[in-house]
Amino acid sequence: MSDLVLVTGAAGTLGRAVLPALLEAGFAVRAGDLRPLGDASDGVEVVELDVRDAGAVARAMDGVTAVLHGAAWHGIHLRDHPPGDFWDLNATGTFNVYQAALDAGVRAAVLSSTMGVYGESRKAPDGGPAVRIHEDLPLLPGDVYGASKVVAEELSRYFARRGLAGACLRYGMFVPEPFHHAGIRFLYGGVHERDVAEANILALRRLLDGPADGHLGGFNIESALPWEDADGLALRADPMAVVGRYWPDAPGLLERAGVEPWGPINEWYDIGRAADVLGWRPRWGFAEYLAALRDGRQEL
């Protein structure tokens, strides 16, 4: 019998990407959300689930081996949700999920986190180079969304000490966007949703194949970029010059497509830890976007 994985927030962007990936990987899938899943429900068990309802969460854990916890308010919701909403869903909801998982004997849980947990650590100093974001930087969130995700990460670690193995995946931007916007976004912390789904599968397998408990830590899940520390000042002063050094035809390709950079590149993400521990290497990024431009395609 296949291991049963519960996905919370399954109607969101992550859910739509990870549900078919889980099925392809041989898992049985239970998809939980308050919203309808549409085509994403093909081949999966669907349950109506509000993670703020501890009783509903407990019932959803029946027979579950592992959880991919994606239910959350995100940074985009800061403009139309009060701070208490983020605490209720991202903090209390996460506690409900992890407590119910522990009580039900679930073996592992992968938390969907965010690059927003770094907060003030992401800010480049005046006149200084772009910041290389790595997992050892202090978590200094600058808004309630980031703070709620730091709380969720601490809950993940706490429950790992009690026997629920865990990992925290800190995603870049991957909500659906028009092709060119998504392409240039890869330079500023973007990541493809299919790469996010693959990171979840790899983290899940690593947890289920490893010790019965323990915590793998946090992982940056962003697209790959070739920057080095020596590029830091130029990334802020003249990002296209740096892009052109690594991809000589990139400035011309972007100009013909009518695409401009968003401004200085003030930060970039080191994704080496995810490669070393999980074996995760993103398949889509700025290089693939440029390849599509060369081929005259409007998709990756």
C-alpha positions as CSV (number, residue, x, y, z in Angstrom):
1,M,0.0,0.0,0.0
2,S,1.3,3.5,-0.9
3,D,2.2,6.0,1.8
4,L,-0.6,8.5,2.2
5,V,0.4,12.2,2.0
6,L,-1.9,15.0,3.2
7,V,-1.4,18.3,1.4
8,T,-2.9,21.3,3.2
9,G,-3.7,24.4,1.1
10,A,-4.0,22.0,-1.8
11,A,-6.0,24.5,-4.0
12,G,-3.1,27.0,-4.1
13,T,-0.2,27.2,-6.6
14,L,1.9,24.8,-4.6
15,G,-1.0,22.3,-4.4
16,R,-1.7,22.4,-8.1
17,A,2.0,21.6,-8.8
18,V,2.7,19.1,-6.1
19,L,-0.5,16.9,-6.3
20,P,0.4,15.4,-9.7
21,A,4.0,15.2,-8.7
22,L,3.1,13.1,-5.7
23,L,1.0,10.8,-7.7
24,E,3.7,10.4,-10.3
25,A,6.1,9.6,-7.4
26,G,3.9,6.7,-6.3
27,F,2.2,8.3,-3.2
28,A,-1.4,8.2,-2.3
29,V,-2.7,11.8,-1.9
30,R,-5.3,13.4,0.3
31,A,-5.8,17.1,-0.7
32,G,-7.2,19.5,1.9
33,D,-8.5,23.0,1.4
34,L,-11.5,25.2,1.9
35,R,-11.5,26.1,-1.8
36,P,-12.5,23.7,-4.7
37,L,-9.5,22.0,-6.4
38,G,-10.9,21.8,-9.9
39,D,-8.8,19.6,-12.2
40,A,-6.1,19.4,-9.5
41,S,-8.3,16.8,-7.8
42,D,-7.9,14.1,-10.5
43,G,-6.7,10.9,-8.9
44,V,-6.6,12.3,-5.3
45,E,-8.9,12.1,-2.3
46,V,-10.3,15.5,-1.5
47,V,-11.4,16.7,1.9
48,E,-12.7,20.1,3.0
49,L,-10.2,21.4,5.5
50,D,-9.7,24.6,7.5
51,V,-6.5,24.1,9.4
52,R,-7.7,26.6,12.0
53,D,-10.3,24.0,13.0
54,A,-8.3,21.5,15.2
55,G,-11.0,18.9,15.1
56,A,-11.2,18.9,11.3
57,V,-7.4,18.7,11.1
58,A,-7.4,15.7,13.5
59,R,-9.9,13.9,11.3
60,A,-7.9,14.6,8.2
61,M,-4.9,12.8,9.6
62,D,-6.5,9.4,9.6
63,G,-4.1,6.9,7.9
64,V,-1.6,9.6,6.9
65,T,2.1,8.9,6.7
66,A,3.4,12.4,5.9
67,V,2.1,16.0,5.5
68,L,3.1,18.7,3.1
69,H,1.8,21.8,4.9
70,G,1.2,24.7,2.5
71,A,-2.0,26.3,3.9
72,A,-1.1,30.0,4.7
73,W,-1.7,33.6,4.0
74,H,1.1,35.0,2.0
75,G,2.9,38.3,1.6
76,I,0.5,39.4,-1.2
77,H,-2.3,39.3,1.4
78,L,-0.6,41.9,3.7
79,R,-2.5,44.6,1.8
80,D,-6.0,43.2,2.6
81,H,-5.7,41.1,5.7
82,P,-5.2,42.3,9.3
83,P,-2.2,40.9,11.3
84,G,-4.4,38.6,13.4
85,D,-5.4,36.7,10.2
86,F,-1.7,35.7,9.7
87,W,-1.4,34.5,13.3
88,D,-4.6,32.5,13.1
89,L,-3.8,30.7,9.9
90,N,0.0,30.6,9.7
91,A,0.8,30.1,13.4
92,T,-2.2,28.5,15.1
93,G,-3.1,26.6,11.9
94,T,0.4,25.2,11.8
95,F,0.3,24.2,15.4
96,N,-3.0,22.4,14.8
97,V,-1.5,20.5,11.8
98,Y,1.6,19.5,13.6
99,Q,-0.1,18.5,16.9
100,A,-2.7,16.4,15.0
101,A,0.1,14.8,13.0
102,L,2.0,13.9,16.1
103,D,-1.1,12.5,17.8
104,A,-1.9,10.4,14.8
105,G,1.6,8.9,14.5
106,V,2.4,10.7,11.2
107,R,6.1,10.2,10.5
108,A,7.1,13.5,8.7
109,A,6.0,17.0,7.8
110,V,7.4,19.4,5.3
111,L,6.7,23.1,6.0
112,S,6.2,25.6,3.2
113,S,8.1,28.6,4.4
114,T,9.3,31.7,2.6
115,M,12.4,33.9,1.9
116,G,10.5,36.5,3.9
117,V,11.8,34.9,7.2
118,Y,15.1,36.6,6.5
119,G,13.6,40.1,6.7
120,E,16.2,42.6,7.7
121,S,19.0,40.2,6.9
122,R,18.1,40.6,3.2
123,K,18.8,44.3,3.1
124,A,22.0,45.4,1.4
125,P,23.8,48.2,3.2
126,D,24.0,51.6,1.6
127,G,26.9,51.5,-0.9
128,G,27.5,47.9,-0.2
129,P,27.2,44.7,-2.4
130,A,24.2,42.6,-3.0
131,V,23.6,40.2,-0.1
132,R,24.2,36.5,-0.6
133,I,21.3,34.9,1.3
134,H,22.2,31.6,3.0
135,E,20.5,29.6,5.6
136,D,22.8,30.6,8.5
137,L,21.7,34.3,8.3
138,P,19.6,35.5,11.3
139,L,15.9,35.3,10.8
140,L,14.8,38.9,11.3
141,P,11.3,39.2,9.7
142,G,10.2,42.7,8.8
143,D,6.4,42.0,8.7
144,V,3.8,39.8,10.3
145,Y,3.8,37.4,7.4
146,G,7.5,36.7,7.8
147,A,7.1,36.6,11.6
148,S,4.3,34.1,11.4
149,K,6.5,31.9,9.2
150,V,9.4,32.1,11.7
151,V,6.9,30.9,14.3
152,A,5.8,28.0,12.0
153,E,9.5,27.0,11.5
154,E,10.1,26.9,15.2
155,L,7.0,24.7,15.6
156,S,8.4,22.4,12.9
157,R,11.6,22.1,15.0
158,Y,9.8,21.7,18.3
159,F,7.6,18.9,16.9
160,A,10.7,17.2,15.4
161,R,12.1,17.0,18.9
162,R,8.9,15.2,19.9
163,G,9.1,12.7,17.1
164,L,7.7,14.3,13.9
165,A,10.5,14.5,11.4
166,G,10.6,17.8,9.6
167,A,12.1,20.3,7.1
168,C,11.3,23.9,6.2
169,L,11.4,25.0,2.5
170,R,11.9,28.7,2.0
171,Y,10.5,29.5,-1.4
172,G,11.1,32.4,-3.7
173,M,8.4,33.9,-5.8
174,F,6.4,31.4,-7.8
175,V,2.8,32.6,-8.1
176,P,1.6,32.5,-11.7
177,E,2.7,35.5,-13.8
178,P,2.8,36.4,-17.5
179,F,5.8,34.8,-19.3
180,H,8.1,37.7,-19.5
181,H,7.4,38.9,-15.9
182,A,8.1,35.4,-14.7
183,G,11.3,35.2,-16.7
184,I,12.9,38.4,-15.4
185,R,11.7,37.4,-11.9
186,F,14.2,34.6,-11.9
187,L,16.9,37.3,-11.4
188,Y,15.2,38.6,-8.2
189,G,14.4,35.5,-6.2
190,G,11.9,33.7,-8.5
191,V,11.5,29.9,-8.8
192,H,9.4,27.7,-11.0
193,E,6.4,26.0,-9.3
194,R,7.5,22.6,-10.8
195,D,10.9,23.0,-9.1
196,V,9.1,23.8,-5.8
197,A,7.0,20.6,-6.2
198,E,10.2,18.6,-6.8
199,A,11.8,20.1,-3.7
200,N,8.8,18.9,-1.6
201,I,9.1,15.4,-3.1
202,L,12.8,15.2,-2.4
203,A,12.4,16.5,1.2
204,L,9.6,14.1,1.8
205,R,11.6,11.1,0.6
206,R,14.7,12.2,2.6
207,L,12.6,12.3,5.7
208,L,10.8,9.0,5.2
209,D,14.0,7.2,4.2
210,G,16.0,8.7,7.1
211,P,15.8,8.4,10.9
212,A,12.4,8.1,12.6
213,D,12.7,11.7,13.9
214,G,14.9,14.7,13.6
215,H,14.9,18.0,11.6
216,L,16.7,18.7,8.4
217,G,16.6,22.5,8.9
218,G,15.7,25.2,6.4
219,F,16.4,25.3,2.7
220,N,16.5,28.1,0.2
221,I,14.3,27.0,-2.8
222,E,15.0,29.5,-5.5
223,S,16.2,29.3,-9.1
224,A,19.9,28.9,-9.8
225,L,22.0,31.9,-10.7
226,P,25.8,32.0,-11.4
227,W,26.6,35.1,-9.3
228,E,29.7,35.1,-7.1
229,D,30.5,37.4,-4.1
230,A,32.8,39.4,-6.4
231,D,29.7,40.4,-8.5
232,G,28.0,42.0,-5.5
233,L,28.7,45.7,-6.1
234,A,28.0,45.5,-9.8
235,L,24.7,43.6,-9.3
236,R,23.5,46.7,-7.5
237,A,25.1,49.3,-9.7
238,D,24.6,47.8,-13.2
239,P,22.8,44.5,-13.1
240,M,22.6,44.1,-16.9
241,A,26.4,44.4,-17.2
242,V,26.7,41.4,-14.9
243,V,24.0,39.5,-16.7
244,G,25.8,40.2,-20.0
245,R,29.0,38.8,-18.6
246,Y,27.4,35.4,-18.0
247,W,25.0,35.5,-20.9
248,P,26.5,37.7,-23.6
249,D,23.3,37.7,-25.8
250,A,21.0,38.4,-22.9
251,P,20.8,42.2,-23.1
252,G,19.9,42.0,-26.8
253,L,17.3,39.3,-26.3
254,L,15.6,41.2,-23.5
255,E,15.6,44.4,-25.5
256,R,14.0,42.7,-28.5
257,A,11.4,41.2,-26.1
258,G,10.7,44.6,-24.6
259,V,11.8,43.4,-21.1
260,E,13.7,45.5,-18.7
261,P,15.3,44.6,-15.3
262,W,13.4,45.7,-12.3
263,G,16.3,47.7,-11.0
264,P,19.3,46.8,-8.8
265,I,19.7,43.2,-7.8
266,N,20.1,43.6,-4.1
267,E,20.1,40.0,-3.0
268,W,20.7,36.6,-4.3
269,Y,20.1,33.1,-2.9
270,D,22.6,30.4,-2.2
271,I,20.8,27.1,-2.9
272,G,23.8,24.9,-2.3
273,R,22.4,23.4,0.9
274,A,19.3,22.0,-0.9
275,A,21.6,20.4,-3.4
276,D,23.9,18.9,-0.8
277,V,21.2,17.6,1.6
278,L,18.2,16.9,-0.6
279,G,19.8,16.5,-4.0
280,W,17.6,19.3,-5.3
281,R,18.7,21.2,-8.4
282,P,16.2,23.5,-10.1
283,R,15.4,22.7,-13.8
284,W,14.0,26.1,-14.7
285,G,15.5,29.6,-14.3
286,F,16.8,32.6,-16.2
287,A,19.0,30.5,-18.5
288,E,15.9,28.5,-19.6
289,Y,14.0,31.8,-20.1
290,L,16.7,33.1,-22.4
291,A,16.7,29.8,-24.3
292,A,12.9,30.2,-24.9
293,L,13.6,33.8,-26.2
294,R,16.2,32.4,-28.6
295,D,13.7,29.8,-29.8
296,G,10.9,32.3,-30.1
297,R,8.8,30.4,-27.5
298,Q,6.5,32.0,-25.0
299,E,6.8,29.1,-22.4
300,L,9.6,27.3,-20.6
